Amino acid sequence: MTREKDYAPASGYVMLTIVLVLLVAGIWGIIALRNPVVVWPMVIALLLMPGFFFINPNASMVLVLFGDYKGTVKKNGFYWVNPLFSKKSISLRARNFDSEKIKVNDKVGNPIQIGVILVWQVRDTFKAAFEVDNYENFVRIQSDAAVRKLAGMYPYDNFDDDSEVTLRSGHDEVNHTLEENLRNRLEIAGIHVIEARIGYLAYASEIASAMLRRQQAAAVVSARYKIVEGAVSMVQMALDHLSKQQVIELDEERKAAMVSNLMVVLCADKDVSPVVNTGTLHN
């Protein structure tokens, strides 16, 4: 048998009544008849008692008889089965697993620290009980392996190509890849992956400061590019407007001086100080 199957146990309340009757009969026989032979109802009751168990909501009980899988009880309630059955309780509740931060290398070899948050639950109790030794430890080990594989598939960040998917920017695609990887790994243990996502991501301490400076430099360059691009557009618009309105006639030399002044004003980090020229351009 390699698949989960349901098992219908006897009602625990009915068997509890029978056990109580046998106990009372045995005690009454000993007290009233004073004959130790009539103690057999009490012995039977004691032998039946290990068969009782109860199932909480979102829990299950795997039943095995001398190595033979008999089935799984998932419906909550109070039950009784053969006392010789071995019983293993498996929770069906959704569980959170927040992995430890591990140090790995990303796609381009940069050392990073990464951790994953996994939401999972047992769907197949047969696989969870018999396909792996310890399904909870199996989830931890396979999550660690999946995170290491994921880190090697993407760079942490890419300063040269904004279109490339990275661990920092490609949240949807990266998390989807992580979920698929974990589903394939945990399926053998009957584990259903509800959600998986990166919970922690950072450069390793030995390169964190250098990478921070690189990010800051890239941000400054990008900002400067936007400023210059906007300034050129504004200067062009100013020259076109002056020419169209015929406010002033500018030769090439005066246009160059005006462009230089406007670019300084528009691109400067600090407020510029105006200079009033009371003469001509050359005096």
C-alpha positions in Angstrom: 0.0 0.0 0.0 1.6 3.3 -1.1 -1.3 5.7 -0.9 -3.3 7.2 1.9 -6.7 5.5 2.7 -9.5 6.3 5.2 -10.2 4.1 8.1 -13.6 3.9 9.9 -13.0 3.2 13.6 -15.7 2.2 16.1 -17.4 4.8 18.2 -15.5 5.5 21.4 -18.6 6.2 23.4 -20.1 2.8 22.7 -16.9 1.0 23.5 -16.5 3.1 26.7 -19.9 1.9 27.8 -19.0 -1.7 27.2 -15.7 -1.3 29.1 -17.4 0.4 32.1 -20.0 -2.5 32.2 -17.2 -5.1 32.2 -15.3 -3.2 35.0 -18.5 -3.0 37.1 -19.2 -6.7 36.5 -15.7 -7.7 37.5 -15.7 -5.5 40.6 -19.2 -6.8 41.6 -18.1 -10.4 41.0 -15.1 -10.0 43.3 -17.1 -8.2 46.0 -20.3 -10.2 45.9 -19.1 -13.7 45.0 -15.7 -13.4 46.6 -14.4 -15.6 43.8 -11.2 -14.5 41.9 -12.3 -16.4 38.8 -14.9 -13.9 38.0 -12.3 -11.2 37.6 -12.1 -12.0 33.8 -14.5 -9.1 32.8 -12.2 -6.6 34.4 -9.2 -8.1 32.6 -11.0 -7.8 29.3 -11.9 -4.2 30.1 -8.3 -3.4 30.8 -7.1 -5.0 27.5 -9.7 -3.0 25.6 -8.7 0.4 27.1 -5.5 1.1 25.0 -7.8 1.2 21.9 -9.3 4.5 22.8 -8.1 7.7 21.1 -9.6 11.1 20.0 -9.0 13.3 17.0 -8.9 17.1 17.3 -10.0 19.3 14.4 -7.3 19.4 11.7 -5.5 16.4 13.1 -5.2 12.8 12.0 -4.2 9.4 13.3 -2.3 6.9 11.3 -3.1 3.3 12.2 -0.7 0.3 11.7 -1.1 -3.3 12.7 2.2 -5.3 12.9 3.7 -3.3 10.1 0.6 -3.3 7.9 -0.8 0.1 7.2 -4.6 0.0 7.9 -5.6 3.6 7.2 -5.8 7.1 8.5 -8.6 8.7 10.6 -9.1 12.4 9.9 -12.6 13.1 11.2 -12.5 14.6 14.6 -14.1 12.7 17.5 -13.7 10.0 20.1 -13.0 6.5 18.7 -11.9 3.0 19.5 -9.8 0.6 17.4 -8.0 -2.7 17.9 -5.8 -2.3 21.0 -2.9 -3.9 19.0 -2.9 -1.1 16.5 0.0 1.3 16.7 -1.1 4.9 16.4 0.8 7.9 15.1 -0.7 11.4 15.3 0.0 13.8 12.5 -1.2 17.4 12.5 -3.0 18.7 9.4 -2.8 22.4 10.4 -0.9 24.9 8.3 2.4 25.7 9.8 5.0 28.6 9.4 8.6 27.9 9.0 11.1 30.8 9.2 14.4 29.5 8.2 17.7 30.6 9.6 19.7 33.2 7.6 22.3 31.3 5.6 25.4 32.6 3.7 25.5 31.6 0.1 26.9 33.0 -3.2 24.5 34.5 -5.7 24.7 34.0 -9.5 27.7 36.3 -9.9 29.5 35.0 -6.9 28.7 37.7 -4.4 28.3 36.4 -0.8 24.8 37.1 0.5 22.7 36.2 3.5 19.2 34.9 2.7 16.3 33.4 4.6 12.9 32.0 3.5 9.4 32.0 5.1 7.5 28.9 4.3 3.8 28.1 5.0 3.1 24.4 4.6 0.8 21.6 5.7 0.5 17.8 5.5 -1.8 16.6 2.8 -0.8 12.9 2.5 -0.4 11.3 5.9 0.9 8.0 4.4 3.8 9.7 2.7 4.5 11.9 5.8 4.6 8.9 8.1 6.4 6.3 5.9 8.2 7.9 2.9 10.6 9.9 5.1 12.0 9.4 8.6 10.9 12.8 10.1 8.8 15.0 7.9 9.3 18.1 10.0 13.1 17.8 9.8 12.7 16.9 6.1 10.9 20.3 5.5 13.8 22.2 7.2 16.6 20.5 5.2 14.8 20.7 1.9 14.0 24.4 2.5 17.7 25.1 3.1 18.6 23.3 -0.1 15.9 25.1 -2.1 17.2 28.5 -0.9 20.8 27.7 -1.8 19.7 26.7 -5.3 17.6 29.8 -5.7 20.5 32.1 -4.7 22.6 30.6 -7.4 20.0 31.2 -10.1 19.8 35.0 -9.7 22.2 37.9 -8.9 21.4 39.9 -5.8 21.3 43.1 -7.9 22.4 44.2 -11.3 23.6 47.8 -11.7 24.2 47.4 -15.5 21.0 45.8 -16.7 17.7 46.9 -15.1 15.7 44.4 -17.2 17.4 41.4 -15.6 15.5 39.6 -12.8 17.3 39.8 -9.5 16.7 38.6 -6.0 16.1 42.2 -4.8 13.8 43.4 -7.5 12.1 40.3 -9.0 9.9 39.5 -6.1 7.1 37.7 -8.0 9.2 35.6 -10.3 11.7 34.7 -7.6 9.1 33.7 -5.1 7.3 31.7 -7.7 10.5 29.9 -8.6 11.1 29.2 -4.9 7.5 27.8 -4.4 7.8 25.5 -7.4 11.2 24.2 -6.3 9.9 23.5 -2.8 6.7 21.8 -4.1 8.8 19.4 -6.1 11.1 18.7 -3.2 8.4 18.2 -0.5 5.9 16.3 -2.6 7.7 13.0 -1.7 6.7 13.6 2.0 3.1 14.5 1.2 3.7 18.2 2.1 1.7 20.9 0.4 3.4 24.3 0.0 0.9 27.0 0.6 3.3 29.9 0.2 7.0 30.5 0.1 8.8 33.8 -0.1 12.2 35.3 0.7 12.0 36.7 4.3 15.5 38.1 4.6 18.0 39.3 2.0 21.2 41.2 2.4 24.8 41.3 1.3 27.2 39.4 3.6 28.9 41.6 6.2 32.3 41.5 4.4 31.1 43.2 1.3 28.0 45.1 2.6 29.7 48.5 3.0 31.4 48.3 -0.5 28.1 47.3 -2.1 26.3 50.1 -0.3 28.8 52.7 -1.7 28.3 51.1 -5.2 24.5 51.5 -4.9 24.9 55.1 -3.7 27.2 55.8 -6.7 24.8 54.2 -9.1 21.9 56.3 -7.6 23.9 59.5 -7.9 24.8 58.8 -11.6 21.2 58.0 -12.4 20.0 61.1 -10.7 22.6 63.2 -12.5 21.6 61.7 -15.8 18.0 62.7 -15.3 19.0 66.2 -14.2 21.1 66.8 -17.3 18.5 65.3 -19.6 15.9 67.6 -18.1 18.2 70.6 -18.2 19.0 70.1 -21.9 15.3 70.0 -22.7 14.6 73.1 -20.7 17.5 75.0 -22.4 16.3 73.9 -25.8 12.7 75.0 -25.0 14.0 78.4 -23.7 16.0 79.1 -26.9 13.1 78.0 -29.1 10.7 80.2 -27.2 13.0 83.3 -27.4 13.5 82.8 -31.1 9.8 82.3 -31.7 8.7 85.3 -29.7 11.5 87.4 -31.2 12.4 88.7 -27.8 16.1 89.0 -28.6 18.4 88.1 -31.5 21.2 85.8 -30.3 24.2 84.9 -32.4 26.0 81.6 -31.9 28.4 83.1 -29.3 25.6 84.5 -27.2 23.6 81.3 -27.5 26.6 79.4 -26.2 27.0 81.7 -23.2 23.3 81.5 -22.4 23.4 77.7 -22.7 26.4 77.6 -20.4 24.7 79.8 -17.8 21.4 77.9 -17.9 23.2 74.5 -17.5 25.0 75.8 -14.5 21.8 77.1 -12.9 19.8 73.9 -13.6 22.5 71.3 -12.8 24.2 72.9 -9.8 24.0 71.2 -6.4 23.8 74.6 -4.6 22.0 77.8 -5.3 23.9 79.9 -7.8 24.8 83.6 -7.3 23.7 85.8 -10.2 26.2 88.1 -11.9 24.8 91.3 -13.4 26.7 92.3 -16.6 26.4 96.1 -17.1 28.4 96.2 -20.3 28.5 94.1 -23.4 29.2 90.4 -23.6 32.9 91.1 -24.1 33.4 93.9 -21.6 
